[in-house]
């Protein structure tokens, strides 16, 4: 489903935050554990290291750190937040939802819920937040947070080299008249899912289909599994088709896009998608060499880093797009702006722990 320009853009990003765990898992570390080499990993994925949650660092603690930063940056207090949406596929626990832990830490008393669309989750959450703003909410905290290191098999080279941990958060609010006059806000979006691809990427056990048992644990069914070749083919196609639909809905071309921020899954996927879209590498935000694939956290980590270092500036057309397990896909086109008075110089990436370790 694709939706285009409303008369008044319904959503602007008012503040944002990033949180990274303290642990680092480098390719050199992996060379000591597995039969692999740094050059092989870089060639196939573009990844050089990943951030890993250490003792006491969880999905909720990373989400809380990023959320706190976003609220502060937006110039708000916790009491001003009237809805919390957490995009994650690695929840704090099965019951209760991750949002309840984050809300308690941040001092929120608003409604909250989790959303699981895997690597598309943050864009899904932004689209949902836009709808909730139209329904009357004023300040919604949207967070993408993951601790994928907890669900990767330490002996599976195909997944261990890919995934990392982190969180990114945004406070979104209704567009102001200033935003409207400048054309800021969400211009179009596209969401979709192809359920025929459910077997290609996921965690088999732990749900109602395969409840946890001694057998499921012994089989390693609680670890993430992936059919890499099939995921690669479908991921490129999904990103390209979704991004193209979004651009067409907004009546703009790839040449009009100042910055493309794709899900940071694999450098080969990104390069294939950008080539087909006609967006050059110099206008594509890539940071997976330092973080790996952080699923729901990957797009906000890349987007907000690019905003902080000055690459993304006021008035830029920014296209974000990703796909994930399911297979879900999601894209959004927005005109960037900082009309609420925030500055890219006011933010610094939050380290959830001051102690850094090589895992």
Phi, psi and omega in degrees: 000133180236137178232141184244184187326112166283168180297323178235121179306130189272347189218134167228150178275117186268328179199158182213164180206157180228141174224135179234140178288169189276337184280149175234134174241106183268167175297327177296322176298318181293328177299332179280341185257323188234168174276083183206168179225150179305313183299322180294317180295315181297317181298319185273336186232331187085003185265135178247331176202165179225152174267134185237136176293133177258188181305130178087352178261125185226175176302316181292323181290322177292317178299320180294319179296315178294320180295319177301316180296319181295317179297315180298316181295326178286353181075029183244171172249159178307326181295341180280344181278125183247006172196142178236126177239123178251118173266118180198149170245006175233071186295161179304314172199173184295313177222133357279180184289159183300325181302330180292322178290317180294317179300320179295318180295319184274350182079031179271150175231021181267175174294152179206154175199162176262154177225127181242099170237025180054229188290346175271359193302319184294320179291319173306315183294323177295319178297317178296319179298322178301317178296319181291327174295320178296334180275356174124352177291155185249318181220111183247131177265117180248126184229135168250121186216139182213148166232072183291341178299340181279348183238011175265141179285119184295350178250004182259103183299326187293332180252327183299327182285345190266318199259147178217184186240156177165179180207147173221142186225151177220139167265121179247142185221164177299145177295141176272173175298326177297317177300314181300314181297327181271357181075018182284157175118190181282128180259328179193159176208162180214131177232150175191170178203136176245098185291351177289349183258017184298333185277354187275337183204125179167185174240117190288315190259162176108353178248194182287336180289315177229087180299155179298133178210169177300324180292317181294324178291315180298328181279354182072025183285356177267000174268155177289141176235157184207137170260094194302313184297316181292319177299317181302309183298314182288325181296314180299313181297318182294316180297314182296312182296317181292315179296320179296317178299321179294315179298317180296322179296326179272358180060043175230164179251170178299331179295336181280343185283122178284320182217133173253125181242093180274162169302135185270075183267311188194135183298326179295321177297314180299314182295320179294318181293315181294325178297316181289328179282339183080028177253120184290159182301326182290349176247019179244130180272122180226125175224012185293343179297336181260339187236342187070199179274112180251021174052239185299339181274347192291316180293313177296324177299314181290315182299312186281333171296318180292327176290320182292324183270006172092000178294314177270128183229171185305130178092351181291140169277122183240126178252123176244140185204142178201170174215156184207185181306141178142307358265123178268158170213156182198137176222154177210139175246127180222150173264117187290145176196157180232051186288347180275005173095003178281157181231144179293346180274353185272354190247142171225142182301133180275125168269120182298330177229144180280348181264121180256140184223153168262123188274000000 
